[in-house]
């Protein structure tokens, strides 16, 4: 994580603030002393524009899990998970409570869900091989 963070021009303090964790906690992620939860990993993946597989060391290239484009998938996400996704984004500070979600919001939301699913699948595969 250190390399991609520096490549993207972020300091540990900035990412810790974005993720709403202490700098020491973020530093522990980079040193492989601690593992971020699925939502934190998905947020980090989105911010750094890399796949969760890359962040957990399962991929050598940055490949993103989802390229943001306008799709019907966004409409489905809005219908099924709209209120919950908005609450998560409000709590994380990505949008304000009174803000009307934009297409960019839904692109991010779909990306977040995809990243969380990919992370869960990776955890299951790791558990199966342990």
Number of C-alpha atoms within 10 A of each C-alpha: 18 15 9 15 17 11 10 12 10 13 12 18 15 14 19 17 12 16 20 15 13 14 17 12 17 24 18 14 16 18 12 12 10 12 15 17 11 19 16 17 23 26 21 24 23 20 15 20 17 20 27 28 21 18 22 15 11 11 12 9 12 16 14 18 20 18 12 16 12 12 11 9 13 22 14 13 17 18 10 11 12 16 11 11 20 22 14 14 17 15 13 14 13 12 16 14 13 7 9 10 15 9 15 13 17 24 19 21 24 21 23 24 17 17 27 21 15 18 22 14 12 16 13 12 11 10 9 8 7 6
